[in-house]
Amino acid sequence: MLVLSRKVGDSIKIGDNIEIVINRISGNRVTIGVEAPKDVRILRGEVEVELDDDSVAALAGLMNVGQLDFIHSTT
């Protein structure tokens, strides 16, 4: 495991197309932003339920018709 110290505004690059940016630090809480291609699935570590391929396809279909609110910045 790589352990890094970062300040607000600093970032970490993973490969060529994923960037993690430190947005805010308040006490023992850190807010981060993740910029990645839309085809990269990003889940919180504590999420234990794994989505099977059918569930992922169903969610993608709902996002395409605007039934789910989902924001994924590519900028």
Secondary structure, 3 states (H helix, E strand, C coil): CCCCCCCCCCEEEECCCEEEEEEEEECCEEEEEEECCCCCCCCCCCCCCCCCHHHHHHHHHHHHCCCCCCCCCCC
